Amino acid sequence: MNDEEMSLLRWCEGETAWVRETLESLVRIESPSTDKTAVDRCGAHLAARLRALGGRVDCLAQRERGDHIRAEFGAGGPSILLLGHFDTVWPAGHLARNPIREEQGRLHGPGVFDMKAGIAVAMLALRALRECPPRATQPHVVMLWTTDEEIGSGSSRRIIEDEARRSEAVLVLEPSLPGGAVKTARKGCGDFDLIVHGVAAHAGIDPGRGASAIHELARQIVAIQTLQDLERGVSVNVGLIDGGTRTNVVAERAHATIDVRAPTLDEARRIEMALRSIRPLSDGTRLELSGSFSRPPLERSEGVVRLFHHAREVAAQLGVDLQEGATGGGSDGNFTAALGVPTLDGLGPCGDGAHALHEYVELQDLPWRAAFLALLLARLGEVK
């Protein structure tokens, strides 16, 4: 570690109180995805803080979801996109059950790990680039913080993809993997609904005239499960089922929801084609399938690998052997990688408990992550 890198790291460590206060302020303003008023309140607070950092901030208004926040720093040529979300899975009022608190060097609270800590780290990194720059040239950085990632990114996907097309690279501030590894692959996520239409009849007097939608659905579930191939990274899960009206009526209707994960676009297409090819196995029944892959896979492409190597070299300069890994969960990085834009995910700090009551972030990792991100942005700004 040379003097410049040591100075950057020490500066970020000296701002530990600032990044913690920033993080706690974001966690304190609860922002459940489906509560526009609440998430907009958090967004307004975030926008004000980004303006205070010198960012040119736009609130991208949405009718039903929270307004997305875009902040731009620097100028000239293609930008580097910092991407993430400030909506959470937790309902308003959850802070009373899971208050902000420090325990054994861990900061707990709803949304602290997934992923408000990543936003706070990115903000400290931008401060470091301005106040303790590791390079003479300032990179052109765009931050895009969205409000509906936890519920599928329906209102933000087009915005994310448009911004990614203008970017040299995308750095996603989602939580890191256990041990601090970044994510160079994510599975694609598919959601499908299967409705079975049968024929109702009296289950005791004339069962032969009926065609049970429930019985057909049971046969279909067994058949669908054979599409799972864990060795190839393909998982298929029928997570919800319902059907029928009364025990003495042959069921006229039954329904199932199917979650599918696939590591590559080819596998996603294969599974989707197989699902769309299913046919009734019982006379008198009819099938209706809807849904698709809502997030394409983030594949470990050459661009992703090249970006990871840059990140690993930067981490080594700060004394850390950065590792990589894959996850079955999706993020907005799936969208940008599928466009062919080099994308590196999981750049947020260490912690655990995403979507769980014990959710926490490691406080000591915050300043290092900020210094690492600042140095990586400076490095990428040089090699563009």
C-alpha positions as CSV (number, residue, x, y, z in Angstrom):
1,M,0.0,0.0,0.0
2,N,1.6,3.3,-1.1
3,D,1.2,6.6,0.7
4,E,-1.7,7.7,-1.5
5,E,-3.7,4.6,-0.9
6,M,-2.8,4.7,2.8
7,S,-4.0,8.3,3.0
8,L,-7.3,7.4,1.3
9,L,-8.0,4.5,3.7
10,R,-7.1,6.5,6.7
11,W,-9.3,9.4,5.6
12,C,-12.3,7.0,5.2
13,E,-11.6,5.5,8.6
14,G,-11.6,9.0,10.0
15,E,-15.1,9.4,8.5
16,T,-16.6,6.3,10.2
17,A,-18.9,8.4,12.4
18,W,-20.2,10.3,9.3
19,V,-20.9,7.1,7.3
20,R,-22.6,5.5,10.3
21,E,-24.8,8.6,10.9
22,T,-25.7,8.6,7.2
23,L,-26.6,4.9,7.3
24,E,-28.7,5.3,10.4
25,S,-30.6,8.2,9.0
26,L,-31.6,6.1,6.0
27,V,-32.6,3.1,8.0
28,R,-34.6,5.4,10.4
29,I,-36.8,6.5,7.5
30,E,-38.6,3.3,6.7
31,S,-39.2,2.6,3.0
32,P,-41.3,-0.4,2.2
33,S,-41.6,-1.0,-1.6
34,T,-45.4,-0.8,-1.7
35,D,-45.8,2.4,0.4
36,K,-45.1,5.3,-1.9
37,T,-45.5,8.0,0.7
38,A,-43.0,6.3,3.0
39,V,-40.4,5.5,0.3
40,D,-40.7,9.0,-1.2
41,R,-39.9,10.4,2.3
42,C,-36.7,8.4,2.4
43,G,-36.0,9.4,-1.2
44,A,-36.3,13.1,-0.4
45,H,-33.9,12.7,2.5
46,L,-31.4,10.8,0.2
47,A,-31.7,13.4,-2.5
48,A,-30.9,16.2,-0.1
49,R,-27.8,14.4,1.1
50,L,-26.7,13.8,-2.4
51,R,-27.1,17.5,-3.3
52,A,-25.0,18.3,-0.2
53,L,-22.3,16.1,-1.7
54,G,-22.3,18.2,-4.9
55,G,-24.4,15.9,-7.0
56,R,-26.8,17.0,-9.7
57,V,-29.9,15.2,-8.5
58,D,-33.1,14.3,-10.3
59,C,-36.1,12.7,-8.7
60,L,-37.6,10.5,-11.4
61,A,-41.3,10.7,-10.6
62,Q,-43.5,7.5,-10.6
63,R,-47.2,7.3,-10.2
64,E,-47.6,4.2,-8.1
65,R,-44.1,3.4,-6.9
66,G,-41.6,5.6,-5.1
67,D,-39.7,8.2,-7.1
68,H,-36.3,6.9,-8.2
69,I,-33.2,9.0,-7.5
70,R,-30.5,9.8,-10.0
71,A,-27.4,11.8,-9.0
72,E,-24.5,12.7,-11.3
73,F,-21.0,13.7,-10.3
74,G,-18.4,14.9,-12.8
75,A,-18.8,15.0,-16.5
76,G,-17.2,14.0,-19.8
77,G,-17.5,10.7,-21.7
78,P,-19.3,7.5,-20.7
79,S,-20.1,7.3,-17.0
80,I,-19.6,4.6,-14.4
81,L,-23.0,3.7,-12.9
82,L,-23.4,3.0,-9.2
83,L,-26.6,1.0,-8.9
84,G,-28.9,0.0,-6.0
85,H,-32.2,0.4,-4.3
86,F,-33.5,2.0,-1.1
87,D,-36.8,0.1,-0.8
88,T,-37.0,-2.7,1.7
89,V,-39.1,-5.7,2.4
90,W,-40.1,-4.5,5.8
91,P,-43.5,-2.8,6.5
92,A,-43.8,0.6,8.1
93,G,-43.5,0.4,11.9
94,H,-41.1,-2.5,11.8
95,L,-38.5,-0.4,13.6
96,A,-40.4,-0.8,16.8
97,R,-39.8,-4.5,16.6
98,N,-36.3,-4.3,15.2
99,P,-34.7,-1.0,16.3
100,I,-31.4,0.4,15.2
101,R,-28.8,-0.9,17.6
102,E,-25.1,-1.8,17.8
103,E,-24.2,-5.3,19.1
104,Q,-20.6,-6.6,19.1
105,G,-19.6,-4.2,16.3
106,R,-22.7,-5.0,14.2
107,L,-25.3,-2.4,13.3
108,H,-28.8,-3.9,13.2
109,G,-32.0,-2.6,11.7
110,P,-34.5,-3.1,8.9
111,G,-32.8,-2.7,5.5
112,V,-29.4,-1.9,7.0
113,F,-27.7,-4.8,5.1
114,D,-30.1,-5.0,2.1
115,M,-29.1,-2.4,1.1
116,K,-28.9,1.0,2.7
117,A,-25.3,0.3,3.9
118,G,-24.3,0.1,0.2
119,I,-25.7,3.5,-0.5
120,A,-24.0,5.1,2.5
121,V,-20.7,3.5,1.4
122,A,-21.1,4.9,-2.1
123,M,-21.8,8.4,-0.7
124,L,-18.6,8.2,1.4
125,A,-16.6,7.1,-1.6
126,L,-17.9,10.1,-3.6
127,R,-16.8,12.3,-0.7
128,A,-13.4,10.7,-0.7
129,L,-13.0,11.3,-4.4
130,R,-13.7,15.0,-3.8
131,E,-11.9,15.6,-0.5
132,C,-9.0,13.0,-0.6
133,P,-8.7,12.1,-4.3
134,P,-6.5,9.1,-5.1
135,R,-6.0,10.4,-8.7
136,A,-5.8,13.8,-10.3
137,T,-8.7,13.1,-12.8
138,Q,-12.2,12.8,-11.3
139,P,-14.3,10.0,-12.8
140,H,-17.7,10.7,-14.3
141,V,-20.1,8.9,-11.9
142,V,-23.9,8.4,-12.0
143,M,-25.8,7.0,-9.0
144,L,-29.2,5.4,-9.6
145,W,-31.1,4.5,-6.5
146,T,-34.4,2.8,-7.2
147,T,-37.6,2.1,-5.2
148,D,-39.0,-1.2,-6.4
149,E,-36.2,-3.7,-6.6
150,E,-37.6,-5.9,-3.9
151,I,-40.9,-6.3,-5.9
152,G,-39.5,-6.9,-9.3
153,S,-38.3,-3.5,-10.6
154,G,-41.4,-3.0,-12.7
155,S,-41.2,0.8,-12.8
156,S,-37.4,1.0,-12.8
157,R,-36.2,-1.6,-15.3
158,R,-36.4,0.7,-18.3
159,I,-34.6,3.5,-16.5
160,I,-31.9,1.1,-15.3
161,E,-31.3,-0.3,-18.8
162,D,-31.3,3.2,-20.4
163,E,-28.7,4.4,-17.9
164,A,-26.6,1.3,-18.3
165,R,-26.4,1.7,-22.1
166,R,-24.8,5.1,-21.5
167,S,-22.3,3.6,-19.0
168,E,-18.8,2.2,-19.3
169,A,-19.4,-0.2,-16.4
170,V,-22.0,-0.9,-13.7
171,L,-21.1,-1.3,-10.0
172,V,-23.9,-2.7,-7.9
173,L,-23.9,-1.9,-4.2
174,E,-25.9,-4.9,-3.2
175,P,-24.5,-6.7,-0.1
176,S,-21.3,-8.7,-0.6
177,L,-21.2,-12.5,-0.2
178,P,-20.2,-14.1,3.1
179,G,-16.6,-13.2,3.8
180,G,-16.8,-10.1,1.6
181,A,-16.6,-11.6,-1.9
182,V,-18.2,-9.8,-4.8
183,K,-20.8,-11.4,-7.1
184,T,-19.7,-12.2,-10.7
185,A,-22.8,-14.4,-11.4
186,R,-26.4,-14.4,-10.5
187,K,-29.2,-16.7,-11.6
188,G,-32.0,-15.5,-13.7
189,C,-35.4,-15.5,-12.0
190,G,-38.6,-16.7,-13.5
191,D,-42.1,-16.6,-12.1
192,F,-44.9,-18.6,-13.6
193,D,-48.6,-19.3,-12.8
194,L,-50.3,-22.5,-13.8
195,I,-54.1,-22.6,-13.8
196,V,-55.9,-25.9,-14.3
197,H,-59.5,-25.9,-15.5
198,G,-61.5,-29.0,-14.7
199,V,-65.2,-30.0,-14.6
200,A,-67.2,-29.8,-11.4
201,A,-69.4,-32.7,-10.3
202,H,-70.9,-34.1,-7.1
203,A,-68.1,-36.1,-5.5
204,G,-70.5,-38.7,-4.1
205,I,-73.4,-38.9,-6.5
206,D,-71.7,-38.6,-9.9
207,P,-67.9,-38.3,-9.6
208,G,-67.4,-39.9,-13.0
209,R,-68.8,-36.8,-14.7
210,G,-66.2,-34.5,-13.2
211,A,-62.6,-33.9,-14.1
212,S,-60.6,-32.8,-11.0
213,A,-58.4,-29.8,-11.5
214,I,-56.6,-30.6,-8.3
215,H,-55.8,-34.2,-9.4
216,E,-54.5,-32.8,-12.7
217,L,-52.4,-30.1,-10.9
218,A,-50.9,-32.8,-8.6
219,R,-49.8,-34.8,-11.7
220,Q,-48.4,-31.6,-13.3
221,I,-46.4,-30.7,-10.2
222,V,-44.7,-34.1,-10.3
223,A,-43.9,-33.7,-14.0
224,I,-42.7,-30.1,-13.6
225,Q,-40.3,-31.0,-10.7
226,T,-38.4,-33.3,-13.2
227,L,-37.2,-30.1,-14.9
228,Q,-35.0,-29.3,-11.8
229,D,-31.4,-30.0,-12.4
230,L,-29.3,-28.8,-9.4
231,E,-26.0,-30.0,-11.0
232,R,-26.6,-27.6,-13.8
233,G,-27.8,-24.9,-11.4
234,V,-31.4,-25.1,-12.4
235,S,-34.0,-25.0,-9.6
236,V,-37.8,-25.3,-10.0
237,N,-40.0,-24.8,-7.0
238,V,-43.8,-24.9,-6.8
239,G,-44.2,-22.6,-3.9
240,L,-48.0,-22.0,-3.6
241,I,-51.1,-24.0,-4.6
242,D,-54.8,-23.6,-4.1
243,G,-57.9,-25.0,-5.6
244,G,-61.4,-26.4,-5.2
245,T,-64.4,-25.1,-3.4
246,R,-65.7,-27.9,-1.1
247,T,-64.8,-31.4,-0.1
248,N,-67.9,-32.9,-1.8
249,V,-67.3,-31.2,-5.1
250,V,-64.9,-32.4,-7.8
251,A,-62.5,-29.4,-8.2
252,E,-63.3,-27.2,-11.2
253,R,-60.1,-25.0,-10.8
254,A,-56.7,-25.3,-9.2
255,H,-53.7,-22.9,-9.3
256,A,-49.9,-23.1,-8.6
257,T,-47.1,-20.6,-8.7
258,I,-43.7,-21.7,-9.9
259,D,-40.3,-20.1,-9.1
260,V,-37.5,-21.0,-11.6
261,R,-33.8,-20.1,-11.3
262,A,-31.3,-20.6,-14.1
263,P,-27.6,-19.7,-14.4
264,T,-27.5,-18.9,-18.1
265,L,-29.8,-17.5,-20.7
266,D,-29.7,-20.8,-22.6
267,E,-30.9,-22.7,-19.6
268,A,-33.6,-20.1,-18.9
269,R,-34.9,-20.4,-22.5
270,R,-34.9,-24.2,-22.2
271,I,-36.9,-24.3,-19.0
272,E,-39.4,-21.7,-20.2
273,M,-39.9,-23.7,-23.5
274,A,-40.4,-26.9,-21.5
275,L,-43.0,-25.2,-19.2
276,R,-44.9,-23.8,-22.2
277,S,-44.9,-27.2,-23.8
278,I,-46.8,-29.0,-21.0
279,R,-50.1,-30.6,-21.9
280,P,-53.0,-32.0,-19.8
281,L,-52.5,-35.5,-18.4
282,S,-56.2,-36.0,-17.4
283,D,-59.2,-36.1,-19.7
284,G,-61.5,-33.2,-19.4
285,T,-58.9,-30.7,-18.0
286,R,-57.3,-27.7,-19.6
287,L,-54.1,-25.8,-18.7
288,E,-53.4,-22.1,-18.7
289,L,-49.7,-21.0,-18.2
290,S,-48.6,-17.4,-17.8
291,G,-45.4,-15.7,-16.6
292,S,-41.8,-15.4,-17.8
293,F,-38.2,-14.8,-16.6
294,S,-38.5,-11.4,-15.0
295,R,-34.8,-11.1,-14.5
296,P,-32.3,-12.5,-17.0
297,P,-29.2,-14.2,-15.6
298,L,-26.1,-12.2,-14.7
299,E,-23.5,-14.4,-16.5
300,R,-19.8,-14.4,-15.8
301,S,-18.9,-12.9,-19.2
302,E,-15.5,-11.7,-20.3
303,G,-16.6,-8.1,-19.4
304,V,-17.6,-9.2,-15.9
305,V,-14.3,-11.1,-15.4
306,R,-12.3,-8.1,-16.7
307,L,-14.1,-5.8,-14.2
308,F,-13.5,-8.2,-11.4
309,H,-9.8,-8.3,-12.1
310,H,-9.6,-4.5,-11.9
311,A,-11.5,-4.7,-8.6
312,R,-9.2,-7.5,-7.2
313,E,-6.1,-5.5,-8.1
314,V,-7.5,-2.4,-6.3
315,A,-8.4,-4.4,-3.2
316,A,-4.9,-5.9,-3.2
317,Q,-3.5,-2.3,-3.1
318,L,-5.6,-1.9,0.1
319,G,-4.3,-5.1,1.6
320,V,-7.3,-7.4,0.9
321,D,-7.5,-10.5,-1.3
322,L,-10.9,-10.0,-2.9
323,Q,-12.7,-13.1,-3.9
324,E,-15.7,-13.7,-6.2
325,G,-18.7,-15.9,-6.1
326,A,-22.2,-16.6,-7.4
327,T,-25.7,-16.5,-5.9
328,G,-29.2,-17.8,-6.8
329,G,-30.8,-14.5,-6.0
330,G,-31.4,-11.8,-8.6
331,S,-30.7,-8.0,-8.5
332,D,-30.9,-5.1,-10.9
333,G,-27.4,-6.0,-12.0
334,N,-29.0,-8.9,-13.9
335,F,-30.6,-6.3,-16.3
336,T,-27.4,-4.4,-17.0
337,A,-25.3,-7.5,-17.5
338,A,-27.8,-9.0,-19.9
339,L,-27.3,-5.9,-22.1
340,G,-23.6,-6.7,-22.4
341,V,-22.5,-3.9,-20.1
342,P,-19.7,-5.0,-17.7
343,T,-21.3,-5.4,-14.3
344,L,-19.9,-6.2,-10.9
345,D,-22.3,-6.9,-8.1
346,G,-22.1,-7.3,-4.3
347,L,-19.8,-4.3,-3.7
348,G,-21.7,-3.5,-0.5
349,P,-20.2,-4.2,2.9
350,C,-20.2,-7.4,4.9
351,G,-23.1,-8.5,7.0
352,D,-25.9,-11.0,7.1
353,G,-29.6,-11.5,7.5
354,A,-31.1,-9.9,4.3
355,H,-34.9,-10.1,4.7
356,A,-34.4,-11.6,8.2
357,L,-34.9,-10.3,11.7
358,H,-31.2,-10.5,12.6
359,E,-30.2,-8.3,9.6
360,Y,-26.9,-6.5,10.3
361,V,-23.9,-4.9,8.8
362,E,-20.3,-5.0,10.0
363,L,-19.4,-1.5,11.1
364,Q,-15.7,-1.9,10.6
365,D,-16.1,-2.8,7.0
366,L,-17.8,0.5,6.0
367,P,-14.7,2.7,5.7
368,W,-12.7,0.0,3.9
369,R,-15.5,-0.5,1.4
370,A,-15.7,3.2,0.8
371,A,-11.9,3.5,0.2
372,F,-12.0,0.5,-2.1
373,L,-14.9,1.9,-4.1
374,A,-13.3,5.3,-4.4
375,L,-10.0,3.8,-5.7
376,L,-11.9,1.5,-8.1
377,L,-13.9,4.4,-9.5
378,A,-10.6,6.4,-10.0
379,R,-9.0,3.4,-11.6
380,L,-11.9,2.8,-14.0
381,G,-11.9,6.5,-14.8
382,E,-8.4,6.2,-16.0
383,V,-8.8,3.1,-18.2
384,K,-12.0,4.2,-20.0
